[in-house]
Amino acid sequence: MKLEGLPFEFDAPGTWGCMRSEKKPFESRWICVDEGGTFPPSGSGAGGMVAVQKCSASCGEGERKALREQILVEEGDWRQIDSTTMYAEVEAENEEGERVVRVALSRVFTPKGGGRVGVAVQLTGPPEQKKTMQKLINEIRKRTP
């Protein structure tokens, strides 16, 4: 997928589609959902957001924390993957009492045009969609050098 405002492309599962969202504080935010399921996630549905925000040259811990605070994951659930990447995975119940899994990525990278960019990904869906959501997170991580 080549989505306007995202300084990277990524492959998504065949039944997934994305639509632009103007919700701040992100410079570019897209809502991506499994169109073969339902959204909000129930049954086979899964979906969430992919968003980016420019940051300072150092993209320090304060800016990274502010980015993570925009994702519906508690600060204590994040774990450091490498010097530029944090990942979180949480299981809970949605409003209908169904079990759901939320996976999230917070990453800083330097796109081809230069500058520093923070990317935030948050996906939620039923436990049987966990591997698909993790693959999408890993795809975005791979495409943001």
Helices and strands as residue ranges (DSSP letters): E 16-21, E 28-34, E 47-55, H 61-68, G 75-77, E 78-82, E 85-93, E 99-109, E 116-125, G 127-129, H 130-143
